[in-house]
Amino acid sequence: MKEADPETQRRIVNRLKRARGQLDSVISAVESGDGCRDVVTQLSAVSTALDRAGFVVVSSAMQFCITDPEAAAASEDGLTVEELEKLFLSLS
């Protein structure tokens, strides 16, 4: 994510690490035979953490495209408005 500033990248990484920890908890819960409610609650937390990370990624890309459209078009990713919209909608 070249277009994200260091603070945004840090936030994204933190969210993903949180999701990884929550996923480890889900795996442990399933392996130890925890109840359905506990497993589903942990799965929901993982899903929410991943969704939030995805929204930050798309938001960062949108901000980059709006503030510097020439650089965005020339970047390696080169996302168009339509592609950004599709990425955003894939998270919902």
C-alpha positions, 0 to 999 in steps of 0.5 A: 500500500504505497499510497497509505501514509505511515500512520494509516499503514500502522492502523491497518496492520494493527487491525489485521493483527487483532483479527489474527489474534481473534482467529487464533481464539476461534481455532482454539475454541473449536479445538477445545470443543467450546460452545456454538455461541462462543465460537460464533461470537469470536467469528463475528469479532474476526469478521468485524476486524477484517471488514474495518481493515478493508474499509481503511484500505479502500478509504486510503486509496480513495483519498489518494485518488482524490488528492492526487489523481495524476499520481494515482493513475500513474501508480502501480495499482492504478485503480479507477473510480469504478474499481474503487467502487467495486472494492468498496462494495465487495466489503459490504 
